Amino acid sequence: MLFSHKLFRLPGPKELGWSDTDALESREFSDDPKGKTWEDWDEYVAKHYPVRYFFAVTVRDFLKYKIWFKVARPFEKAWYWFVSHFVPSRRYHMLDLRQKGGYQYGWQDVPEKMLYAIFNLLGEYLHEESPNDLTQWYTREQIAVDQGLKEQQDNIDEARVIHRWWIIGRKEEQEAISNMMTKWYEAKKAKNPDAKAYWDTLQEMEDGLEQKTDLMITRVMKIRRTLWT
């Protein structure tokens, strides 16, 4: 940090008696800051330590933003582009729509691609990001009485419930629909009078699965902003 520079050291908020730690709010990000802010600190040290401030802040910022960034940024961008396109683990801009035991390649309608993208990303969050389960450090009783912990744990639990439906529950429902379709087809072929009832049941099952899928998408959207680690 600026105030810890050894040669042109500036006093931090803690030394100035403004904070118990070297941390302050910023007027840029807080509409109603409580106490001193980083902007106050900047104004204070610039006024009371002008020489140190000149070398620690003014000169440093000039070298950093006017010279170094202009020279280094083009190379950094070129390198980032290269690894993002040619290193498989760094191709963050690519979405893998493949489904285990299902879709692997080929053309798909936009609605299906949207569906696969949403739930594959949810699976990526759970499997690759590995969100910490708060029960590692707290009991369920402790979590329940702390609103912040409860919301965090509830969102993790919700993500797992939705993902489990996607990889297990949905496939079970699809299998049941497939069995009913076979039953209807065989009854129709055999001119069985129950074929109409089977057809109606099949339509109800397919509509039910679509409604359940829409519900799960809505549930994912409700916790979307919490899916970070």
Contacts in CASP RR format, 6 or more apart in sequence:
PFRMAT RR
TARGET T0000
AUTHOR 0000-0000-0000
METHOD contacts of the structure
MODEL  1
MLFSHKLFRLPGPKELGWSDTDALESREFSDDPKGKTWEDWDEYVAKHYP
VRYFFAVTVRDFLKYKIWFKVARPFEKAWYWFVSHFVPSRRYHMLDLRQK
GGYQYGWQDVPEKMLYAIFNLLGEYLHEESPNDLTQWYTREQIAVDQGLK
EQQDNIDEARVIHRWWIIGRKEEQEAISNMMTKWYEAKKAKNPDAKAYWD
TLQEMEDGLEQKTDLMITRVMKIRRTLWT
1 12 0 8 1.000
1 22 0 8 1.000
2 10 0 8 1.000
2 56 0 8 1.000
2 57 0 8 1.000
3 9 0 8 1.000
3 10 0 8 1.000
3 11 0 8 1.000
3 12 0 8 1.000
3 15 0 8 1.000
3 22 0 8 1.000
3 45 0 8 1.000
4 12 0 8 1.000
5 56 0 8 1.000
7 55 0 8 1.000
8 51 0 8 1.000
8 52 0 8 1.000
8 53 0 8 1.000
8 55 0 8 1.000
8 56 0 8 1.000
9 52 0 8 1.000
9 56 0 8 1.000
10 45 0 8 1.000
10 49 0 8 1.000
10 52 0 8 1.000
10 53 0 8 1.000
10 56 0 8 1.000
10 57 0 8 1.000
11 45 0 8 1.000
11 49 0 8 1.000
12 22 0 8 1.000
12 41 0 8 1.000
13 19 0 8 1.000
13 21 0 8 1.000
13 22 0 8 1.000
13 23 0 8 1.000
13 24 0 8 1.000
13 36 0 8 1.000
13 41 0 8 1.000
14 20 0 8 1.000
14 21 0 8 1.000
14 22 0 8 1.000
16 41 0 8 1.000
16 44 0 8 1.000
18 24 0 8 1.000
18 35 0 8 1.000
18 36 0 8 1.000
18 40 0 8 1.000
18 41 0 8 1.000
19 36 0 8 1.000
24 36 0 8 1.000
24 37 0 8 1.000
24 38 0 8 1.000
24 40 0 8 1.000
24 41 0 8 1.000
25 33 0 8 1.000
25 34 0 8 1.000
25 35 0 8 1.000
25 37 0 8 1.000
25 38 0 8 1.000
26 33 0 8 1.000
26 37 0 8 1.000
26 38 0 8 1.000
26 39 0 8 1.000
27 33 0 8 1.000
27 37 0 8 1.000
27 38 0 8 1.000
27 39 0 8 1.000
28 39 0 8 1.000
30 37 0 8 1.000
42 57 0 8 1.000
45 52 0 8 1.000
45 53 0 8 1.000
46 53 0 8 1.000
46 57 0 8 1.000
83 90 0 8 1.000
84 90 0 8 1.000
84 91 0 8 1.000
84 92 0 8 1.000
84 93 0 8 1.000
85 91 0 8 1.000
95 117 0 8 1.000
95 120 0 8 1.000
95 121 0 8 1.000
96 120 0 8 1.000
97 103 0 8 1.000
97 108 0 8 1.000
97 113 0 8 1.000
97 116 0 8 1.000
97 117 0 8 1.000
97 120 0 8 1.000
98 104 0 8 1.000
98 105 0 8 1.000
98 116 0 8 1.000
98 120 0 8 1.000
99 116 0 8 1.000
99 120 0 8 1.000
100 167 0 8 1.000
103 112 0 8 1.000
103 116 0 8 1.000
108 116 0 8 1.000
115 213 0 8 1.000
115 217 0 8 1.000
118 217 0 8 1.000
118 220 0 8 1.000
119 163 0 8 1.000
119 166 0 8 1.000
119 220 0 8 1.000
122 159 0 8 1.000
122 162 0 8 1.000
122 163 0 8 1.000
122 166 0 8 1.000
122 220 0 8 1.000
122 227 0 8 1.000
123 163 0 8 1.000
123 166 0 8 1.000
125 131 0 8 1.000
125 159 0 8 1.000
125 227 0 8 1.000
125 229 0 8 1.000
126 159 0 8 1.000
126 160 0 8 1.000
126 163 0 8 1.000
129 227 0 8 1.000
129 229 0 8 1.000
130 229 0 8 1.000
131 156 0 8 1.000
131 159 0 8 1.000
131 227 0 8 1.000
131 229 0 8 1.000
132 229 0 8 1.000
133 153 0 8 1.000
133 156 0 8 1.000
134 143 0 8 1.000
134 149 0 8 1.000
134 152 0 8 1.000
134 153 0 8 1.000
134 156 0 8 1.000
135 143 0 8 1.000
135 153 0 8 1.000
138 146 0 8 1.000
138 149 0 8 1.000
142 149 0 8 1.000
143 149 0 8 1.000
143 150 0 8 1.000
143 153 0 8 1.000
144 150 0 8 1.000
151 226 0 8 1.000
152 226 0 8 1.000
155 223 0 8 1.000
155 226 0 8 1.000
155 227 0 8 1.000
158 219 0 8 1.000
158 223 0 8 1.000
159 220 0 8 1.000
159 223 0 8 1.000
159 227 0 8 1.000
162 216 0 8 1.000
162 219 0 8 1.000
162 220 0 8 1.000
165 212 0 8 1.000
165 216 0 8 1.000
166 216 0 8 1.000
170 209 0 8 1.000
170 212 0 8 1.000
170 213 0 8 1.000
173 205 0 8 1.000
173 209 0 8 1.000
173 212 0 8 1.000
174 209 0 8 1.000
176 205 0 8 1.000
177 202 0 8 1.000
177 205 0 8 1.000
177 206 0 8 1.000
177 209 0 8 1.000
180 198 0 8 1.000
180 201 0 8 1.000
180 202 0 8 1.000
180 205 0 8 1.000
181 202 0 8 1.000
183 198 0 8 1.000
184 195 0 8 1.000
184 198 0 8 1.000
184 199 0 8 1.000
184 201 0 8 1.000
184 202 0 8 1.000
186 192 0 8 1.000
187 194 0 8 1.000
187 195 0 8 1.000
187 198 0 8 1.000
188 195 0 8 1.000
188 199 0 8 1.000
END
